[in-house]
């Protein structure tokens, strides 16, 4: 039996992967009814979609959201670079996809239920006790669950991580992230399935047009963190008034898009974890944001969690002992995710450049180049039928 703590994106993916590997799995979710993430939208890159395909869940996710097949860039003066392709648009199950986080979580949860994996709600983890042969989870209501392993997929403020690394807390990454949706905007020259990135003078801005004509947008603004009271209490109009002066000076569609957003507009602080934190105990292991949350600058958070799920399931499936299994998982995952943390930090810390090339604005680091920097024999690691490469002696 494997206990998965957290029923969101990472936890649902872990449950699907472990079930496919032949393990008995139960998901324990703190929320009383659903583990759906109520956050913004995200773009699943080709590596995340490839991981979903290994779990036989790519088609379920393709039923929500919409494809993203290209990216273009504008600078603060309105100069533009030609669009570049994203991933392999001709491959339907692994092309980039824009999806609301809640919809992605719900799609994965439906797959968990369809495959008969038990999910226990209102199960908030309190403590974890490991021994040589198993692990016991104790929940806030006093109930207990016993398993061979425990997978902490419970996010940034992970209760599982608190048992492994009690002094580690998520920190502010230096950016507030605004995000919104509007069907009243009409950006000039907008193209469906194309992500437009704007390197503004005071904010990074991006937008996509859905098949229904709705504009999905985000803005990353460097500066002090928003207070908990502001995040909980500010109305969309308050955030709109705060953001508009930061984008209005630029000759881009950003200000018109923000001004047209009257309903769904929220703000969150970009948070991250320090590198080199403890990921595993004797029978306990962390995945996703619980282990390696990065600022959203590279757009890889969800995709990295999906990769974790596949690699962990393969490590447990193939290893001959618990220590080696969890050690192999960490060996293959830590270098990759910590490169992503480092790249996210660098892109968050640097100001919005106004560099121009001879042909227009410089594109932000292309997703293809970023993925090539992150890739470390990725397809071999994710391919379900290929054993993980030998990792040597794991302490």
C-alpha positions, 0 to 999 in steps of 0.5 A, a space after each residue: 500500500 502506498 499513501 499519497 498525501 494531497 489530491 491535486 495535480 501532483 498527487 493525482 498524477 502520482 496515484 495514476 502512475 503508482 496504480 499503473 505500476 501495480 501498487 495499491 494506492 490511496 489518496 488522502 486529501 485535506 479538503 473536504 470535497 475536492 483537491 482541485 487547485 483554484 489558482 490561475 491558468 498554466 501552460 503544460 509544455 511538451 514534457 508535461 504532456 509526454 509524462 501524461 501520455 505515459 500515464 494514459 492520461 493525455 487524452 483526458 487532459 486534452 479534453 480541457 483547455 486548448 492547444 498552444 502551438 506558437 509563441 511571439 514576442 513584443 517589446 515595450 515600444 510595440 516592436 515584434 519578433 516573428 512567431 516561433 513554434 512550440 514543441 511538436 504541434 503535429 503530435 496531438 497528445 504532446 503539443 503544448 496546452 493551456 488549461 486552468 489549474 482547476 480544470 487540470 486538477 479535475 481532469 486528473 481526479 476524474 481519471 483517479 476515480 475512473 480507475 477505482 483508486 480510493 480517495 479519502 477527503 477531509 484527511 489533513 496530515 498531522 504527523 508521519 512515523 516511519 520504521 523499517 517496514 512501513 510508514 504510519 500517517 496520523 491525521 488531524 482527526 486522530 485517524 491513522 493509515 498504514 502503508 509501505 511508502 508515503 508520497 508527499 504531494 501536498 504542495 508549497 506548504 506541505 505537512 509532509 515536508 514539515 516532518 522531513 525538513 521542519 525548518 524549510 519554509 517557502 519564500 517570496 520570489 520577488 514578483 507578484 503575479 496578476 492573472 485574469 480572463 476577459 471576453 471584452 478585449 480584442 488585441 490587434 493581430 492576435 492569433 489563436 494557439 499563439 502565446 504573446 509575450 510582452 517584455 514591458 518596461 515595468 512588467 512582463 506580460 503574456 496573453 493567449 486567445 481561447 477558441 471561444 475568443 476569451 483572452 487569458 492573460 498574466 503579468 509578473 511585477 517585481 516589487 514588494 509582496 502583496 499582503 495576505 489581507 490584500 490578496 483576500 480582500 481586494 476586488 478585481 477593480 483594486 488590482 486593475 487600478 494598481 496594474 494599469 499604470 505599470 503597463 499603460 506607458 508601453 505601446 502594447 495591447 497589455 493596458 487595453 486587455 487589463 482595462 477590459 478585465 472587469 470580472 476574473 482578476 486576481 493576484 498571488 505572490 510568486 513563492 519558491 523553495 530553496 534548493 538542496 532541501 531534504 526530499 526523503 526519509 526511510 519510507 517517505 518522499 516528496 514530489 512536486 511543489 512540496 519538494 522543489 517549488 520554483 517561481 513561475 518564470 519558466 512555466 514548468 511547475 506542473 510539468 515537473 510534478 508530472 515528470 516526478 510522478 512517472 519517475 517515482 513510480 518507475 523507481 519503486 517498480 524497478 528497485 529491489 529495496 525501499 532505500 534504493 527506490 527512493 534514492 534512484 528517484 532523487 538521483 534522477 530528479 534532483 539535478 533537473 528540477 534544481 536547474 529549473 529552480 536556478 533558471 526560474 530564479 535568474 529570470 525572476 531576478 532580472 528586470 524586463 529587458 528592452 533589448 532589440 535585435 536587428 529584426 525586432 525584439 529579442 524573444 524571451 529564452 525560447 521554450 525549446 532552448 530552455 527544455 534542451 537545457 533541462 533535458 537529461 535523457 528525458 524520454 528514457 527517464 519517462 518512457 514507461 517501458 524503459 527501466 531507469 538508468 542505473 544510478 550506482 550506489 545510493 546512500 
